[in-house]
Each structure stands twice: as C-alpha cells, then as structure tokens.
C-alpha cells in the first residue's frame, strides 16, 4: 500500500507500508523525488510513519521553509530530520541513542553533535540549530556509523566504566 503527497516546493513524498515491525505496529518508509529526477532515498530503508492508515501523518510530517529549500521531517518514532532539498542532503536533528553492556542499558533522546558542525535554518518560522553535518543520503549511513561509534565510546566511558 502506498500514499503519495505533493509538497509545495515541487517535491513528492511517496510513503510505502513496510508491514508490522512491532506487535500491532505497522511502519511506513518514504521516498522523496522531484520532477527533475533528483531523489533522496535514505528514508526508503527507515520507518518514518507508524500506523498511518488514513494518510494523516503523511500529509503533515514534513514542514517546509518559506523558500522550500529546507524541510523538517518528524517521524512516528520521534526522530527529527532536516532535509536540504536544494542539495539533496539530510541531517539528523533529534534522535534516540541506545547502548548496553551486559545487563546495563542506557537510552537518550538527544541532538547529535558531530564534526563541530554549527549551522542554522529557519523552518515554519522556527530557527533550528544544526550540530550534525548535512550528508548526501548515500554517504549518510557511513557518517552515522562513525558518529555512533564515537558516541558509544563516550557512553561506555560515562556510564559503563565500572561495568
């Protein structure tokens, strides 16, 4: 099952039902494209919406900047992403990070900071501070893996030193 939403900046968001990923919870992925064949594919592999059978979340999960160059994607799993439509790039804004060692477990909702990135964008009248570099979606998984490796080492040092 698919749902398509035309964004006011000329891009199209196509959501596809990926089936149940937790008990009684269906996940939807997203593919972004525009008429000149530019695409953002990273979200095809990610759960973006949860139990959106009537398309309500699909129609409201991306807010755009006034010029349409940037968007803020709020996912059904409470992640926040900034999309740079002009450069076909993405960056995480709010994410859940979890880590464990043996019986001990930690989870944090945070704004990821990496590579000394400091940038601002305005979306829906809100100034958003970005602390993670924008990446092309094909490069993002490697950059994200590098960040998670560093962050897990930090969590090991802070929370699991005596584990």
Secondary structure, DSSP 4 states (H G I P E B T S, - for coil): -EEEEE-TTSEEEEEEEEEEEETTEEEEEEEEEETTS-EE-GGGGS--EES-TTSHHHHHSEEE-TTSSEEEEEPTTS-EEEEETTTTEEEEEEEEEEEEETTEEEEEEE----TT--EEEEETTEEEEE-S--EEHHHHHHHHHHHHHHHHHHHHHHHSTT-
